[in-house]
Amino acid sequence: MWNRLKMVFRSLFGWMIRGMENPELVLRQLMDDMRQKLPELNVKAAEVIKYEKQLGMQIQRGEQKIADYQAQQAKAAELGKQEAFMGISRELKTEQAKLVELQSSLEAATKASATARRARDHYKREMDRKINEAMRQLARHKQAQMKQEIAGLLSSFEVGDQDDTLERMTARIDEDLARADARLELASDSYEGEMIDLEADAEEAAAAREYIEMRRQMGLEPPEEVAQRTLEPIEETVAETPPTETEQNP
């Protein structure tokens, strides 16, 4: 039970940490840390190399002293100064012992210097490789962000809602168009009815004029000029005339 509870807490904290981690910030901090460590390694390697060079210079001075002591020893022997010769011999042996120690130290320092150089070069290669990999991962991270933004943009386009809106507006436009067509059709029917009535009245008036003209030709009606002078009697005469077959059968 305790192990399961620990697993729950670990997974919870892991989820929180992963949520707070920004890959770009973490990778850039990693690159900065690696770059900052390189100068430290350079300083340490420089210290080892400096010690190696110092030992080399001490050995050169020791060798020069030994050469000087040997020259002085030969001069003392040549002059027959035994005590001076003995003193120079003691100094010579001391300097030779120091030289042996320095040479031993130089050998170790040379190995340490070579190791420091290799370590520094190895770290530099690894740093460059990891920085290049981090840069590649940063590019992938930016690509992932871009794809997420595009996916979010595409997902924000509610195609279903747009289809519903389109269908609803199409139905509304169809309704308005049908209403307008119906009104236009009714208006056209009314206009056509009025035109038919006017045409019927015109035909009826023309038939009446034809009827009167025929009666005039038959001498049953006065001429047109006389009819105009005696309009009222003519109207009475027309009114007294028997109806035609068309008037009897409308």
C-alpha positions in Angstrom: 0.0 0.0 0.0 2.8 2.4 0.9 4.6 1.7 -2.3 1.5 2.4 -4.3 1.0 5.6 -2.4 4.6 6.6 -3.1 4.1 5.8 -6.8 1.0 8.1 -6.8 2.9 11.0 -5.3 5.9 10.5 -7.5 3.7 10.4 -10.6 1.8 13.5 -9.4 5.0 15.5 -8.8 6.4 14.2 -12.0 3.3 15.4 -13.8 3.6 18.9 -12.2 7.3 19.1 -13.1 6.7 18.1 -16.7 3.9 20.7 -16.9 6.3 23.4 -15.6 9.1 22.4 -17.9 9.5 24.4 -21.1 11.6 22.4 -23.5 13.0 25.6 -25.1 14.1 27.1 -21.8 15.5 23.9 -20.5 17.6 23.2 -23.7 18.9 26.8 -23.8 19.8 26.6 -20.1 21.6 23.3 -20.8 23.6 24.9 -23.6 24.5 27.9 -21.4 25.6 25.5 -18.6 27.9 23.6 -20.9 29.4 26.7 -22.4 30.0 28.1 -18.9 31.8 24.9 -17.8 34.2 25.0 -20.7 36.1 28.1 -19.3 36.4 26.3 -16.0 38.0 23.3 -17.7 40.3 25.6 -19.6 41.5 27.2 -16.3 42.1 23.8 -14.8 43.9 22.5 -17.8 45.9 25.8 -18.0 47.0 25.3 -14.3 48.3 21.8 -15.1 50.1 23.0 -18.2 51.5 25.9 -16.3 52.9 23.6 -13.6 54.5 21.5 -16.4 56.1 24.5 -17.9 57.4 25.7 -14.6 59.0 22.4 -13.9 60.6 22.5 -17.3 62.0 26.0 -16.6 63.3 24.7 -13.1 64.9 21.8 -14.8 66.6 24.1 -17.3 67.9 26.2 -14.4 69.0 23.1 -12.5 70.9 21.8 -15.5 72.6 25.1 -15.9 73.6 25.1 -12.2 75.0 21.6 -12.5 77.0 22.7 -15.6 78.3 25.7 -13.6 79.2 23.5 -10.6 81.0 21.0 -12.8 82.9 23.8 -14.4 83.8 25.2 -11.0 84.7 21.8 -9.7 87.1 21.3 -12.7 88.6 24.8 -12.1 89.1 24.0 -8.3 90.8 20.7 -9.2 93.0 22.5 -11.7 94.0 25.0 -9.1 94.6 22.4 -6.5 91.9 23.8 -4.1 90.7 20.6 -2.5 88.4 22.2 0.1 86.7 24.3 -2.6 86.4 21.2 -4.7 84.7 19.3 -1.9 82.2 22.1 -1.3 81.4 22.4 -4.9 80.9 18.6 -5.0 78.4 18.7 -2.2 76.4 21.5 -4.0 76.6 19.6 -7.2 75.2 16.4 -5.7 72.4 18.4 -4.0 71.5 20.0 -7.3 71.7 16.7 -9.2 69.3 15.2 -6.6 66.9 18.1 -7.1 67.1 17.7 -10.8 66.2 14.0 -10.6 63.1 15.0 -8.5 62.2 17.7 -10.9 62.5 15.4 -13.9 60.3 12.9 -12.1 57.7 15.6 -11.3 58.0 16.9 -14.9 57.2 13.4 -16.2 54.1 13.2 -14.0 53.1 16.8 -14.9 53.5 16.0 -18.6 51.1 13.1 -18.3 48.7 15.2 -16.3 48.9 17.9 -18.8 48.2 15.5 -21.7 45.3 14.1 -19.7 43.9 17.6 -19.0 44.2 18.5 -22.7 42.4 15.3 -23.8 39.7 15.8 -21.2 39.3 19.4 -22.3 39.2 18.4 -26.0 36.8 15.6 -25.2 34.5 17.9 -23.3 34.7 20.4 -26.2 33.7 17.8 -28.7 30.9 16.5 -26.5 29.7 20.0 -25.8 29.6 20.8 -29.5 27.7 17.6 -30.2 25.2 18.2 -27.4 24.7 21.8 -28.4 24.1 20.8 -32.0 21.6 18.1 -30.8 20.0 20.7 -28.5 19.7 23.1 -31.4 18.1 20.3 -33.5 15.7 19.6 -30.7 14.9 23.3 -30.4 14.0 23.3 -34.1 11.8 20.3 -33.6 10.2 22.0 -30.6 9.4 25.1 -32.7 8.1 22.8 -35.4 5.9 21.0 -32.9 4.6 24.4 -31.6 3.8 25.5 -35.1 1.9 22.3 -35.8 0.0 22.6 -32.6 -0.9 26.2 -33.5 -2.1 25.1 -36.9 -4.0 22.2 -35.4 -5.6 24.5 -32.9 -6.5 26.9 -35.6 -8.0 24.2 -37.7 -9.9 22.7 -34.8 -11.3 26.2 -34.0 -13.1 26.0 -37.4 -16.4 24.4 -36.3 -17.3 22.8 -39.6 -20.5 21.3 -38.2 -21.7 24.7 -36.9 -20.8 26.3 -40.2 -22.8 23.7 -42.1 -25.8 24.3 -39.8 -25.5 28.1 -40.3 -25.2 27.7 -44.0 -28.2 25.4 -44.2 -30.2 27.7 -41.9 -29.4 30.8 -44.0 -30.1 28.9 -47.2 -33.5 28.0 -45.9 -34.1 31.6 -44.9 -33.1 32.8 -48.3 -35.3 30.2 -50.0 -38.2 31.3 -47.8 -37.7 35.0 -48.7 -37.3 34.1 -52.4 -40.5 32.1 -52.4 -42.4 34.9 -50.6 -41.1 37.4 -53.2 -42.1 35.1 -56.1 -45.6 34.6 -54.6 -46.1 38.4 -54.3 -44.8 38.9 -57.8 -47.1 36.2 -59.1 -50.1 37.7 -57.3 -49.2 41.2 -58.6 -48.9 39.8 -62.1 -52.2 38.1 -61.9 -53.9 41.3 -60.7 -52.3 43.3 -63.5 -53.2 40.7 -66.1 -56.8 40.7 -64.8 -57.0 44.5 -65.1 -55.6 44.3 -68.6 -58.2 41.6 -69.5 -61.0 43.8 -68.2 -59.7 46.8 -70.1 -59.5 44.7 -73.3 -63.0 43.4 -72.7 -64.4 46.9 -72.2 -62.5 48.1 -75.4 -63.9 45.2 -77.4 -67.4 45.9 -76.1 -67.1 49.7 -77.0 -65.8 48.7 -80.4 -68.7 46.4 -81.0 -71.1 49.1 -80.0 -69.5 51.6 -82.4 -69.7 48.9 -85.1 -73.4 48.3 -84.4 -74.2 52.0 -84.6 -72.2 52.4 -87.8 -74.0 49.5 -89.4 -77.4 51.0 -88.5 -76.3 54.2 -90.0 -75.4 52.4 -93.2 -78.8 50.9 -93.1 -80.4 54.3 -92.6 -81.6 53.4 -89.3 -79.4 55.9 -87.5 -78.7 59.6 -88.4 -75.3 60.5 -89.8 -72.4 61.1 -87.3 -72.5 64.9 -87.6 -76.3 65.0 -86.9 -75.8 62.5 -84.1 -73.2 64.8 -82.6 -75.6 67.8 -82.8 -78.4 65.8 -81.3 -76.4 63.7 -78.9 -79.0 63.3 -76.4 -81.8 62.2 -78.8 -79.3 59.8 -80.3 -78.5 58.4 -76.9 -82.2 58.0 -76.3 -82.6 56.3 -79.6 -79.7 54.0 -78.9 -81.2 53.3 -75.5 -84.5 52.4 -77.2 -82.9 50.1 -79.8 -83.4 46.4 -79.1 -80.3 44.6 -77.6 -78.1 42.6 -79.9 -77.6 38.9 -79.6 -74.2 39.6 -77.8 -76.0 41.8 -75.3 -78.7 39.2 -74.7 -76.1 36.4 -74.2 -73.2 37.9 -72.3 
